[in-house]
Each structure stands twice: as C-alpha cells, then as structure tokens.
C-alpha cells in the first residue's frame, strides 16, 4: 500500500517503461528544491545475475568481487513508489526483475503486482491498487494505450499525470490526443469481428475517460506532462520534458568499443507488420554490407525466428537481460549500431553521446510489409526514421543491393 509520503505513483508494464520512470525520477529530483539526494558512493553496476523477484528477494546484483551497494540516505526515494504490472512472457519478466533491482538500489520502493494470467487477476489487482491510486497526488504511466492503465485512470484523483516513453508509441499517443481520436496502437488492424466490436463498445466509457484524463484542463488544474526522447510536439497545455538519459549516463559507462558492427532486432515480424522472409533477407544483407557480428534480439522475438537468423547469417544472437540503452552504455558495444525503425534510433544517440558510437537506421521498404499490415504502418515507420536525430540513414535498397 502507498504510504502518505509516496506522493507519486508510477505504473510500468515493460523494462523500458521502468527505465524511463527512473530517468524521469532522476530529472525530477535534480530540478526539485534542494536537488537530488546525494549518494555516499557510486552505486555498483549490476552484472547479468542481478535480479529482484516478485516476492522482493534479491539475487546477487553485481559481478564477482563487486562492492556492496552503498546505503542511500533515509527516505531518498520515498516520494515515489513504482508498481510493476508484469506481462506473461519470460523475457520481459526477466528484464523487469533486473530493472526492479536497479530501482531498489536507487532507493525506490517497488511493488510487483500480477494483473494477468487469469480471468480474475485484473480485478484482484485493481482492488489491491484502488486505494493507492485514489490517494496519489501524481500518477506516472508508461503505456497510455494499455487497457489496464486506462482502467486505473478512472480511479485517479491526482491533478497531474506524467506519461513517460513506451517507445515510439509516444509519438502516436501525442498525435491521437491532439486530434481527439480514440487511443489505438499504430500497428493494430480491425476490431476482431463482432466479438471485438462488442468488447470495444463495452470498453468505450473507460477509453473516453482515459482520453479526458490525458487532456489538460486549465479550469480544473489538471496537468499532463510528457517525458520523452521522441520527436514530439505537445499540445493543448501539455508540457514536454526531454529525456536525455542523464541517469543512464551518470550510472553506467562509458563503454568499451569493439571494431565490429552490432545489429538491433525488432518485433515488426511478431506484430504482423513485416514479412518474415523479407526480414531475414534484410538482416542477411545488412550483415554482409556492414560486417556485423552480433544481433541484439528484441525481447518479443521468437526463439524459432532467432534460430533461423543465426543459422542463415552466422550472427551471434544476444538476448539482452536489460534494455538496450543500458547494455550499450555498459559495453562492450560495436563502433556502429544498425537498427530498423524503432525506439532505439531515438534513444541510443542520447545514451551514447560522446562515446564515438555511430547509430544507423535502415529504412523499411514498403514491399517488406505484409498484406495484413495496418494502413498506418508505412507512414509511421517512415516518420520514425525521418525524425531520428544524430543517426546515419541507410536506404532500404542498400540492404537489398548488399544481398
């Protein structure tokens, strides 16, 4: 339960959302009266074994021989409590446990609340969180498109809501709220036939309440802040604070650079946007063109797809145990990182500023899209690429020609 001192309550459902809450908290503490609480020493950098389980028990968080975590000042993180609503897939849960360990090392209290995995799980979680949600004076959310988060927003009495990045979805969130549209993920197609339309109709009041809650209202004192690394322009009284990954840069690195090139994987195949065979051809071509040696898998990529990629390209497939921004900052990392249109083409230039790493983005050829891809997919992916800062752009035909 949230104590009166925890004036801010954050809800996260993925590792990168939790990372961005830590970045927001770092920026908030640095600008608050009195500044951020001072640490007695530099916190350790956790190794691969770092984990905090749902019950709150901690595994060894550092590599062999690492020093103990220095004690934080009493109450250093007591103003913020983080509620983790974990997904069901093992990769995401593993990364989340490690991120929970980092959050606790920073002095924040973290609650692991199961809200999936059964028909009654969402209702039980809602009942467990209702009192805390009503009591919070500020609510921080990582995924405004999440139906569970939208349901929680119906209970919010706080005057201020903060939206931290959930990847490139932030771009679509700002655009849709500016147009007064229903919040729908950019890659979602259709409504699932008649059952889907019935569900949408039943859910409409919750969705409408969430849209209103994400809209500032001067007369009521309702405020909305967007904390983002994405190239967004806020509207209607929203405030924008740029996420420059200051916490990540202060806590990790700079990384040791290797001579090779690293590729960054994407879940565009898993979401039904890009054809699997076309994606394999593009990865093979980029590997040959740039001499890539490693492939950092997205946490949603299937084991079968990754096995096929490894066999076809000879790439070392790496399953990161933390968000890529932290993995790259800790190193070692290639002097060049190549990605398809995704969040990292916007976040890595911030996280790796001053390190000498070049981030490149490869366009997605419209011919790679599946027949079931949403009509919005082509323009959205192009927008992700065109608005990226401090990156080298690779046209899709370069990948094709390289094969």
C-alpha positions as CSV (number, residue, x, y, z in Angstrom):
1,X,0.0,0.0,0.0
2,X,1.2,3.5,-0.7
3,X,2.2,5.5,2.3
4,X,1.3,9.2,2.6
5,X,5.0,10.1,1.9
6,X,4.8,8.4,-1.6
7,X,3.2,11.3,-3.3
8,X,3.9,9.9,-6.8
9,X,2.7,6.6,-8.0
10,X,4.1,5.0,-11.2
11,X,2.7,2.1,-13.2
12,X,5.0,0.2,-15.6
13,X,4.4,-2.9,-17.7
14,X,7.8,-3.3,-19.5
15,X,11.5,-3.0,-18.8
16,X,11.9,0.2,-20.9
17,X,9.0,1.8,-19.2
18,X,10.7,1.2,-15.8
19,X,14.0,2.6,-17.2
20,X,12.2,5.7,-18.3
21,X,10.5,6.1,-14.9
22,X,14.0,6.1,-13.3
23,X,15.1,8.7,-15.9
24,X,12.1,10.8,-15.1
25,X,12.7,10.5,-11.3
26,X,16.3,11.4,-11.7
27,X,15.3,14.5,-13.7
28,X,12.5,15.4,-11.3
29,X,14.8,15.1,-8.2
30,X,17.5,17.2,-9.9
31,X,15.1,20.1,-10.6
32,X,13.2,19.9,-7.3
33,X,14.1,22.3,-4.4
34,X,17.2,21.1,-2.8
35,X,18.2,19.0,-5.8
36,X,18.7,15.2,-6.0
37,X,19.7,13.3,-2.8
38,X,23.5,12.8,-2.6
39,X,24.9,9.3,-2.6
40,X,27.7,8.2,-0.3
41,X,29.4,6.5,-3.2
42,X,28.9,5.5,-6.8
43,X,26.3,2.6,-6.9
44,X,27.6,-0.7,-8.3
45,X,26.8,-1.7,-11.9
46,X,24.8,-4.9,-11.7
47,X,26.0,-7.9,-13.6
48,X,23.9,-10.5,-15.5
49,X,22.8,-12.1,-12.3
50,X,21.1,-9.0,-11.0
51,X,17.5,-9.7,-10.2
52,X,14.8,-8.9,-7.8
53,X,11.9,-11.4,-7.8
54,X,8.2,-10.7,-7.3
55,X,8.4,-11.5,-3.6
56,X,11.1,-8.9,-3.2
57,X,14.0,-11.3,-2.6
58,X,17.3,-10.1,-4.2
59,X,19.8,-12.2,-6.1
60,X,23.4,-11.1,-6.3
61,X,23.3,-7.9,-8.3
62,X,26.9,-7.4,-9.1
63,X,29.6,-9.3,-10.9
64,X,32.1,-11.3,-8.8
65,X,34.1,-9.1,-6.5
66,X,31.8,-6.1,-6.8
67,X,31.4,-3.9,-3.7
68,X,28.3,-3.8,-1.7
69,X,25.7,-1.2,-2.6
70,X,26.3,2.0,-0.6
71,X,23.5,2.9,1.7
72,X,21.1,5.6,0.4
73,X,20.1,8.5,2.5
74,X,17.0,7.7,4.6
75,X,13.9,8.4,2.6
76,X,15.8,9.2,-0.6
77,X,13.2,7.6,-2.8
78,X,10.2,7.8,-0.5
79,X,8.4,10.3,-2.7
80,X,7.9,7.8,-5.5
81,X,6.5,4.2,-5.4
82,X,6.7,2.1,-8.6
83,X,4.1,-0.6,-9.3
84,X,5.1,-3.2,-11.8
85,X,2.3,-4.9,-13.7
86,X,4.4,-7.6,-15.4
87,X,3.5,-9.3,-18.7
88,X,3.4,-13.0,-19.1
89,X,6.4,-13.6,-21.4
90,X,9.5,-14.9,-19.7
91,X,12.0,-12.5,-21.4
92,X,10.1,-9.4,-20.4
93,X,9.7,-10.7,-16.8
94,X,13.4,-11.4,-16.6
95,X,14.4,-8.0,-17.7
96,X,11.8,-6.4,-15.4
97,X,13.2,-8.2,-12.4
98,X,16.6,-6.9,-13.2
99,X,15.3,-3.4,-13.6
100,X,13.4,-3.7,-10.3
101,X,16.8,-4.4,-8.7
102,X,18.2,-1.2,-10.1
103,X,15.2,0.8,-9.0
104,X,15.5,-0.6,-5.4
105,X,19.3,0.2,-5.5
106,X,18.2,3.8,-6.2
107,X,16.1,3.8,-3.0
108,X,12.6,3.5,-4.6
109,X,10.0,1.1,-3.3
110,X,8.8,-1.2,-6.0
111,X,5.7,-3.4,-5.8
112,X,5.3,-6.4,-8.1
113,X,1.6,-6.7,-8.8
114,X,0.4,-9.6,-11.0
115,X,-2.5,-8.3,-13.2
116,X,-2.5,-11.0,-15.9
117,X,-2.5,-14.8,-16.1
118,X,-6.2,-15.4,-15.2
119,X,-9.7,-14.1,-15.7
120,X,-9.8,-12.7,-12.1
121,X,-6.2,-11.4,-12.0
122,X,-7.1,-7.9,-13.4
123,X,-9.9,-7.5,-10.9
124,X,-7.9,-8.6,-8.0
125,X,-5.1,-6.2,-8.9
126,X,-7.5,-3.4,-9.4
127,X,-9.0,-4.0,-6.0
128,X,-5.5,-4.1,-4.4
129,X,-4.4,-0.9,-6.0
130,X,-7.6,1.2,-5.9
131,X,-6.9,2.9,-2.5
132,X,-3.4,3.8,-3.5
133,X,-4.4,5.2,-6.9
134,X,-7.0,7.5,-5.3
135,X,-4.5,8.7,-2.7
136,X,-1.7,9.6,-5.1
137,X,-1.1,13.3,-5.8
138,X,0.7,12.5,-9.1
139,X,0.4,9.4,-11.3
140,X,3.1,8.3,-13.8
141,X,2.2,5.9,-16.6
142,X,4.4,4.1,-19.2
143,X,1.8,2.9,-21.6
144,X,-1.2,5.2,-22.3
145,X,-2.6,2.6,-24.7
146,X,-2.7,-0.2,-22.1
147,X,-6.3,-1.0,-21.3
148,X,-5.3,-1.9,-17.7
149,X,-3.7,1.5,-17.2
150,X,-6.7,3.2,-18.7
151,X,-8.9,1.3,-16.3
152,X,-6.7,2.5,-13.4
153,X,-7.1,6.1,-14.7
154,X,-10.8,6.0,-14.0
155,X,-9.8,6.0,-10.3
156,X,-7.2,8.7,-10.4
157,X,-7.9,11.9,-8.4
158,X,-4.4,13.4,-8.9
159,X,-4.2,16.7,-10.7
160,X,-1.0,15.7,-12.5
161,X,-0.4,12.8,-14.9
162,X,3.0,12.1,-16.3
163,X,3.4,9.9,-19.5
164,X,6.9,8.5,-19.9
165,X,8.1,6.9,-23.1
166,X,6.9,3.5,-24.1
167,X,8.9,3.5,-27.3
168,X,7.7,5.1,-30.5
169,X,4.1,4.7,-29.2
170,X,4.6,8.1,-27.6
171,X,4.6,9.7,-31.0
172,X,1.2,8.2,-31.8
173,X,-0.2,9.0,-28.4
174,X,0.6,12.7,-28.7
175,X,-0.8,12.8,-32.3
176,X,-4.0,10.9,-31.4
177,X,-4.8,13.0,-28.4
178,X,-4.1,16.2,-30.4
179,X,-6.8,15.0,-32.9
180,X,-9.2,13.9,-30.2
181,X,-9.1,10.3,-31.5
182,X,-9.6,7.0,-29.7
183,X,-6.3,5.7,-28.5
184,X,-5.3,2.8,-30.8
185,X,-1.8,1.3,-31.3
186,X,-0.4,2.1,-34.7
187,X,0.0,-1.5,-35.8
188,X,-3.4,-2.7,-34.7
189,X,-5.8,-3.7,-37.5
190,X,-9.5,-4.1,-37.3
191,X,-11.6,-4.9,-34.2
192,X,-11.7,-8.8,-34.2
193,X,-15.1,-9.1,-35.9
194,X,-18.4,-9.0,-34.0
195,X,-16.9,-10.1,-30.6
196,X,-14.3,-7.4,-31.0
197,X,-16.8,-4.7,-31.7
198,X,-18.9,-5.8,-28.7
199,X,-15.8,-5.5,-26.5
200,X,-14.9,-2.1,-27.9
201,X,-18.5,-0.9,-27.2
202,X,-18.4,-2.2,-23.7
203,X,-15.0,-0.6,-23.1
204,X,-15.8,2.8,-24.7
205,X,-16.7,4.6,-21.4
206,X,-13.3,3.6,-20.0
207,X,-11.5,4.7,-23.1
208,X,-13.3,8.0,-23.2
209,X,-12.4,8.7,-19.5
210,X,-8.8,8.0,-20.2
211,X,-8.7,10.4,-23.2
212,X,-10.2,13.1,-21.0
213,X,-7.6,12.3,-18.3
214,X,-4.8,12.7,-20.8
215,X,-6.1,16.1,-21.8
216,X,-5.1,19.1,-19.6
217,X,-7.8,21.3,-18.3
218,X,-6.8,24.7,-17.1
219,X,-10.1,25.3,-15.2
220,X,-9.7,22.1,-13.1
221,X,-6.0,22.3,-12.6
222,X,-5.5,19.1,-14.4
223,X,-1.9,18.9,-15.8
224,X,-0.3,16.4,-18.2
225,X,3.5,16.1,-18.7
226,X,5.2,14.1,-21.4
227,X,8.7,12.9,-20.6
228,X,10.2,11.7,-23.9
229,X,13.2,11.1,-26.1
230,X,10.9,11.0,-29.2
231,X,10.5,14.0,-31.6
232,X,7.0,15.1,-30.3
233,X,5.3,18.4,-30.2
234,X,2.9,18.6,-27.3
235,X,-0.5,20.4,-27.5
236,X,-3.4,21.7,-25.5
237,X,-1.5,22.8,-22.5
238,X,0.6,19.6,-22.2
239,X,4.2,20.1,-21.0
240,X,7.2,18.4,-22.5
241,X,10.4,17.4,-20.8
242,X,13.1,15.8,-22.9
243,X,14.5,12.5,-21.7
244,X,18.3,12.8,-22.3
245,X,19.1,9.6,-20.4
246,X,21.0,11.5,-17.8
247,X,20.6,8.8,-15.2
248,X,21.9,6.1,-17.5
249,X,24.9,8.2,-18.5
250,X,25.6,9.0,-14.8
251,X,25.4,5.4,-13.6
252,X,27.0,3.4,-16.5
253,X,29.9,3.6,-18.9
254,X,31.4,5.0,-21.0
255,X,31.5,1.7,-22.8
256,X,34.5,-0.1,-24.4
257,X,34.1,-0.1,-28.2
258,X,34.7,-3.1,-30.4
259,X,35.8,-2.9,-34.1
260,X,32.6,-4.7,-35.3
261,X,29.0,-3.6,-36.1
262,X,26.1,-4.6,-34.0
263,X,22.5,-5.1,-35.4
264,X,19.5,-4.4,-33.3
265,X,16.5,-6.7,-33.7
266,X,12.8,-5.7,-34.0
267,X,9.4,-7.2,-33.3
268,X,7.9,-6.0,-36.6
269,X,7.6,-9.6,-37.7
270,X,5.9,-10.6,-34.5
271,X,3.4,-7.8,-34.7
272,X,2.5,-8.8,-38.3
273,X,3.9,-5.7,-39.9
274,X,6.9,-7.1,-41.9
275,X,7.1,-10.4,-43.8
276,X,9.4,-12.9,-42.1
277,X,11.3,-13.9,-45.3
278,X,11.8,-10.2,-46.3
279,X,13.1,-9.5,-42.8
280,X,15.6,-12.4,-43.0
281,X,16.8,-11.2,-46.4
282,X,17.3,-7.7,-45.0
283,X,19.3,-8.9,-41.9
284,X,21.4,-11.1,-44.1
285,X,22.2,-8.2,-46.5
286,X,23.0,-5.8,-43.6
287,X,25.3,-8.4,-42.1
288,X,27.3,-8.7,-45.3
289,X,27.3,-5.0,-46.1
290,X,28.4,-3.8,-42.6
291,X,30.4,-6.8,-41.3
292,X,28.0,-7.2,-38.4
293,X,28.9,-9.9,-35.8
294,X,26.2,-9.6,-33.2
295,X,22.4,-9.3,-33.2
296,X,20.7,-7.9,-30.1
297,X,17.3,-9.5,-30.1
298,X,14.1,-7.7,-29.2
299,X,12.5,-9.2,-26.1
300,X,9.4,-10.2,-28.1
301,X,11.3,-12.0,-30.9
302,X,10.5,-15.7,-31.1
303,X,13.2,-18.4,-30.4
304,X,12.4,-20.0,-33.8
305,X,12.9,-16.8,-35.7
306,X,16.2,-16.1,-33.9
307,X,17.5,-19.6,-34.5
308,X,16.8,-19.2,-38.2
309,X,18.5,-15.8,-38.3
310,X,21.6,-17.2,-36.5
311,X,21.9,-20.1,-38.9
312,X,21.3,-18.0,-42.0
313,X,23.7,-15.2,-41.2
314,X,26.3,-16.6,-38.7
315,X,25.5,-13.7,-36.3
316,X,25.9,-14.2,-32.6
317,X,22.4,-13.8,-31.2
318,X,22.4,-11.9,-27.9
319,X,19.3,-11.9,-25.6
320,X,19.9,-8.7,-23.5
321,X,19.0,-9.0,-19.8
322,X,18.3,-5.2,-19.6
323,X,17.0,-2.6,-22.0
324,X,19.5,-2.0,-24.9
325,X,20.2,1.6,-23.7
326,X,21.8,0.1,-20.6
327,X,23.5,-2.8,-22.3
328,X,25.1,-0.4,-24.9
329,X,26.1,2.1,-22.2
330,X,27.8,-0.6,-20.1
331,X,29.5,-2.1,-23.2
332,X,31.3,-3.6,-24.9
333,X,29.5,-2.3,-27.9
334,X,30.3,-2.0,-31.6
335,X,31.5,1.2,-33.1
336,X,28.4,1.1,-35.4
337,X,25.0,0.1,-34.3
338,X,22.4,-0.6,-37.1
339,X,18.7,-0.7,-36.4
340,X,15.4,-0.8,-38.3
341,X,12.9,1.9,-37.4
342,X,12.4,1.6,-33.7
343,X,12.7,3.3,-30.4
344,X,16.5,2.9,-30.1
345,X,17.3,5.1,-33.1
346,X,16.0,8.0,-30.9
347,X,17.2,6.8,-27.5
348,X,20.7,5.5,-28.3
349,X,22.1,8.8,-29.5
350,X,21.3,10.3,-26.1
351,X,22.5,7.3,-24.1
352,X,25.8,7.0,-26.1
353,X,26.5,10.7,-26.6
354,X,30.2,11.4,-26.6
355,X,31.2,7.8,-26.9
356,X,32.1,7.7,-30.6
357,X,29.4,5.2,-31.5
358,X,27.6,5.7,-34.8
359,X,23.9,4.8,-34.8
360,X,22.5,4.0,-38.3
361,X,18.9,3.2,-39.2
362,X,17.8,1.1,-42.2
363,X,14.5,2.1,-43.9
364,X,11.8,-0.5,-44.3
365,X,10.9,-1.0,-47.9
366,X,7.1,-0.9,-48.4
367,X,7.5,-4.2,-50.3
368,X,8.5,-5.8,-47.0
369,X,5.1,-5.1,-45.4
370,X,2.6,-7.9,-45.0
371,X,-0.8,-7.8,-46.6
372,X,-2.3,-7.6,-43.1
373,X,-0.2,-4.6,-42.0
374,X,-2.2,-1.6,-40.9
375,X,-2.6,1.3,-43.5
376,X,-0.8,3.4,-41.0
377,X,2.3,1.2,-40.9
378,X,4.2,2.6,-43.9
379,X,3.9,6.3,-42.9
380,X,4.5,5.6,-39.2
381,X,7.8,3.7,-39.9
382,X,8.9,6.3,-42.3
383,X,8.3,9.0,-39.7
384,X,10.3,7.1,-37.1
385,X,13.3,7.1,-39.4
386,X,12.9,10.7,-40.8
387,X,12.7,12.3,-37.4
388,X,15.7,10.5,-35.8
389,X,18.4,12.8,-34.6
390,X,22.2,12.2,-34.9
391,X,21.8,9.0,-36.9
392,X,23.1,7.8,-40.2
393,X,20.3,6.8,-42.6
394,X,20.5,3.7,-44.7
395,X,18.0,3.4,-47.6
396,X,16.2,0.1,-47.8
397,X,17.6,-0.5,-51.3
398,X,21.1,-0.6,-49.8
399,X,20.2,-3.6,-47.8
400,X,18.6,-5.2,-50.9
401,X,21.6,-4.5,-53.0
402,X,24.0,-5.9,-50.4
403,X,22.5,-9.3,-50.8
